[in-house]
Amino acid sequence: MKFVPQSCIVCDLETTGLNPYRDEIIEIALLQLEEGRVTREMHTLVRPRRKIPVTIRRLTGLDDAALGAAPYLEEILPEAIRFIGPHPLMGHNISFDAGFLQAAHGRTLDNPLFDTRELARILLPGARSYRLSDLCRLLEIEMEGSHRALWDARAAAALYSRLMARAAQMEGKLLLHLAGFLTRAGSPWAEEMGQLAWQSRHSRINDRAPFRPSRVEEEAEPPRDPNIPADPEQLCALLEPGGPLATHLEKYEYRPQQKKMVAAIAGALAEEKYLLLEAGTGTGKSLAYLIPALQRSLKTGQRAVVSTHTINLQEQLWQKDIPMVKKALGWPFRAALVKGRQNYLCLRRWLHSLTVQDWTAREAAFYGRILVWARETATGDKNELNLTRDEQELWLSLCADGEACQGTGCRWFSRECYVTRSRRLAEAANLVVVNHSLLLSDIRAENRVLPAYGCLIIDEAHHLEDAATEQLGLSVSRSGLSRWLNALNRLLGRLSDVPSGENSPAWPALLQQVQEGRQRAGKGVELFFNTLQQLVISHCEKKGEGNAPRYQLRLRPGSKSDLTNDLQGEYSNLRLYIQELLSGLEKINSLLDDWSEEEIWAGHARDLSQVLSTGRKVAGELDCIMKGELDNHVYWVEVERGKENAAVILRAAPVQVNTVLYEHLYKDKKAIIFTSATLSVEESFDHFMERAGLNLLPAGQVMTMQVDSPFSYESQSLLCVVRNLPLPGEGSGAIYSEALAISLLDLAEITGGRMLVLFTSHQMLQETYNRLKPVCEERDILLLGHNLDGSRWNLVEEFRTTTRAILFGASSFWEGVDIPGPALSCVVMVKLPFWSPGVPVIEARLEELARQGKDGFRHFSLPQAIIRFKQGFGRLIRTEQDRGVVVVLDGRLLTKKYGRQFLNSLPLKSHIRGDMHLITRQIARWFNKESRHVSK
Ligand code: SF4
């Protein structure tokens, strides 16, 4: 294989931080690579003029002593620059290294830059991470270590060779197409791909078309097996020590709680009842419902559906739990994973976008990745791709969205279409795994999305109300409208390329008129959303709202003082422009209908009718929100904070979803299981039943049950409530903030970091972070902040793998964070997690309860906070080996009457209370006792 560039310098630097003008280089490694082989190396440490920050010391192992004898940068830089010469520079995230070299050199480096990270993103579109070490692990490249310049430079060189070898295996046509995308994207790798295409032994003229979707062999019908256990007792026997699960599964542990859950679910399904089942952490819920659901389906021939809230749990069921059940029990069942349409690639849109070649640079870079992935995927599921936020937006123009689907009119519909495939697999399956959004969109589509099913298991059921609120509402965004106008622009471009001939002499003028209408509408969209954005920001800032990632402002369309009144001018114009545009499109549409006997016009007619129907829908929804036309709905606007082209979304949602759920989800079903680790409040399910509409079912139809966790919370954990911190809202914010920072630092000293701190406000999180960051640096503690140091996934990974670390999280960190083992030994809840009554949906629900004469705090705010509190508590103990402390810094737990309800809802019945001094002593004693216990 011929390598291009044939000669280049692989470069890696270690630095004291990320800013090339503030931070300093502390290590340089340069390798000359010729024809894929290293021919020269230069490596040196560099002495900085500032202390090495603790994060860098931990990352690289380099400290002030190690660098004390190294040359200063000015002594070594000329040699490095000479070594590089005019050669192209290559490296992992090379623009970072080039930026530092340029800043140090004081001049622009003209050398072409080849980024191995970018190459990996193109050629490995499904890799879960593009960190150098993760890629090396994925491709089985041996690394000497990481985060040292020489090791990383060598690893980048090896990664480059491995990736190019991979590209060399691709079909010539595909490589040529990839080169086309990369050229449009301005990527230096374009030339490499083009050259490889011609070198490739696969590049014969009659290459198999690489863009044809693969056909998936469907599983044969499973044989009927009469030996499926018939009753709950026989099912429970499968879980016993010595049973098939224990025999076939490596890490299986017998848990009586899991057996109890299986018996209860099997009983409820057999008796056709609704069961609310709260199962403590560690019960093994998934297996406990999969087994009876499958048994029921195999016995009755009726399909079972399992719905989860998160895609993570859906994937865990699909990739781990279902194969485990299949392996252990050997039952002849078929399962299918079904997601919402937007998760799948639309083949028609994708293949069309390959031909039109009117891509922007952003699109071309994205399409290059899709091209590589699309030839391999069997599911077309975007979850196989690692998409950036920007790419998620671009995905919307390729996905199998219902608005864009031509249904039976599409040539791919009957076989290759990924949506059709997934629906077909679902129809043939005994068990279908979905998420709550899809389950609820099935309600909205009057059960045309999912095949009929006999029993339904709703896991993570405490999210059902919020998922229904989200799914049954409306939303119109700036980006959605812009996407629609872009799609229209492209279509108009294609239409103007086709000569209408004798068909209609007025055709060019009509197209021109519509194009002008589109431009007017585009300006109208910008003006409307920019004005809306400014109004929301100034409104929220006047109210002194905290720094959550989004501003949220309630709208009350029709009321005199509402913000929608200030937008009437912009909205009237926008509405008029959209109406004019739609009527112009309707004229084009009727002409195309007349000409649609010719194939070329028929295709355009289909595209246009989709653009039209999307336009009508968006215009209708926008009107509906601006006029507040829906009864019992709450309206609001969300604006992303601190971004130039921020997301601006207008929303409407039903205030109550209980009757909709009852009418459309429960009423006609015979058996539904609702499960979660947090459904009850003080052992009562009333709150959940009321919110989810289960109280509307006949009495006696709904059963409830609690299954305790197998963990011994009394011995594995310690709960501490601190009483001497100022109560939230008392005294000045600065006093509270100072006291909070000191308390956290005291705790971190005892626990050696290993601490997750849960906040209820982003503002408080950031203030505390800013106070503690420098102190933590001095004390060799790594402090990680939600929205401050990276994505949630990266933060959790970094926390998990660092010895002395504190992780600050808000909102989403209260649940779903799973860090077993000693990496997490202390969970701190800064305040009791009451939702802010200013959140539009919460405010509207409280108003609705007040209208019904109910106390909103008792009926809604308090139980919701208790459920979140239980979730937060549940972050600590994830396995039977885990040990640790939970500290609550909110004294209201002791001083308010409702505090007892929080405490009574936890699986741990005892706690210690006192001032911070006493608590820290007790925690120190507890950890000492624990470490003696472990060392015995
Ligand atoms: S049937 Fe619909 S979703 Fe499927 S490929 Fe065709 S247009 Fe796309």
Residues whose N, C-alpha, C, O or C-beta is under 5 A from the ligand:
A	BS01	SF4	C346 L347 R348 A400 A404 C405 Q406 G407 C410 W412 F413 C417 V419
